Amino acid sequence: MNVRDWLALPLLVGGAFFFLAGTVGLLRFPDLYTRLHALTKADNLGLGLVVLGLAIRSPSLAIALKLLLVWVLAMGAAAASAHAISRAALRAGIEPWRRR
Amino acid sequence: MSGPPSAFDWTLALALPALSLYALASRNLVRAVALFVALGLVLALTWAKLGAPDVALAEAALGSGITGVLLVSALGRLGRVDVRPPKGPLRSAFGGVLAAAATAGTFLFLLAPTFGEPAGLRDTVLPRVGETGASHPVTAVLLDFRGYDTLLEIAVLLLAVLGVRAAHGVARTVEAPPGPILAEGMKTIAPVIVLVAGYVLWAGTSAPGGAFQAGTALGAGAVLAALSGAFGQRPGREWASRVLLAAGYTVFVGVAAGTLAARGALLDYPPGSAGALLLAIETGLTITIAIVIRELFEGCSPPPRSDA
C-alpha cells in the first residue's frame, strides 16, 4: 500500500459510511419525503467521497476527471428524480409526516 | 477469471439467486420490479467480473435500465400493485427454482465435454480480427464474422415495434408537462447524452461499446425527453420517426446487397473500406435502436387520456 492508497482509504470508508447511513434512513424514516431526503444526501456525499478516493488512486488524470463527471451526473439525476417523485407524491395526496 | 474466487465473487454468486427468488416470491409488484432492477445491477457486475465488459454494458443499460423503465410504466398501466398468486408465494418461487435447476442441469450436461478446453473461440477469432474493419474482437464478431445474425436481429426488433404499434395504436400520450425543473434539467443533459452515445458508438470499433449500447443511451435520452416534456409534445412527426426507425435496417441491407452485387458474397466487406462500412452500419443501428426503445416505452404507457 503506497501513499495514494493510504490517502484514499479514509475517503472510501467515509463514502461507505454515508451510503450505510442513507440505507438506514431509507429503512427507518417515517414517510416518503424524509426517506427521499436521506437517499439523496447519501448519494451526493457518499458517492462524492468514493469518487474522490478512486480518483486519487486512478492511473491518469483523464480517468480521474471522468470519475468526477460521473459524480456530477449522478447528483443531477438524483436531484431530478427525487424532485419528480416528491412532486408526484404531493399530487397523489401523500401528506408529510407530523410529530404527534 | 483466474485464481480462487474472492469474497466479492462469493457475494455476487450468492446475491444472484437470492435476489431472483425474492423477486419471484414478492406479492407486491413494485417490490418485484425494484428487485429485478437490483438483480440487473448485480448481473452487470458479474459480467464485468467475468471479463465481458460489452455484455456488462448491455446488461446495465438494456437489461435493468430500459427494462426497468418499461416494467414501471406497465405497472402504472395495470393500476394494481398487489398480486395474490393463486398457489402462494412459496410455491411460485419453488417453481422458479425448479425451472432454473432444470435449465442449469441441461446446460451443464451439454457443455461438460468442453470443460478444460481453453477459452472457447478466442483462438479462432483473435488471429483474424485484422481482416475485419474493427480491432475489438466483439465488434468484429458481431458485425463481420456473424454480421448476418445482427442483420436479422434488427429485422426482429422492427417486427416487435410493428407489433407494439398494432396493439397500442399510434397516438402519442400527451400529458401535462411535469414542471420546469425536469424540463430544464433535460435540456441541459441532452447534449451530454448525445455525446456519450456518439462516443460509445465511435469507441466500439476498438474498445467495449458499439451500436447496441450507444443506441440504448440515445433511446434513454428519447424516453427522458418524452417524460419531461422538455422539447414539447409533437404528435405530428410521424414520418420522421418512421424514416429513422427504418434507417438501421435500410443501411444494413443496402450494404449487404452492395457486397453481394460487387463481390459475390453477402456482407463480404472490401478490405480497404471495411472500417467505414462498419461505422456506417453501426450508426444506422444506433439510430434505429434508439427509436425502437422510444416506441417500446410508448407502447407500455397508459393510453391517452380523453381530457388531455
Interface residues (C-beta under 8 A of the other chain):
Chain A: L73 G76 A79 A80 H83 A84 R87
Chain B: P178 G179 I181 L182 G185 T188 I189 V192
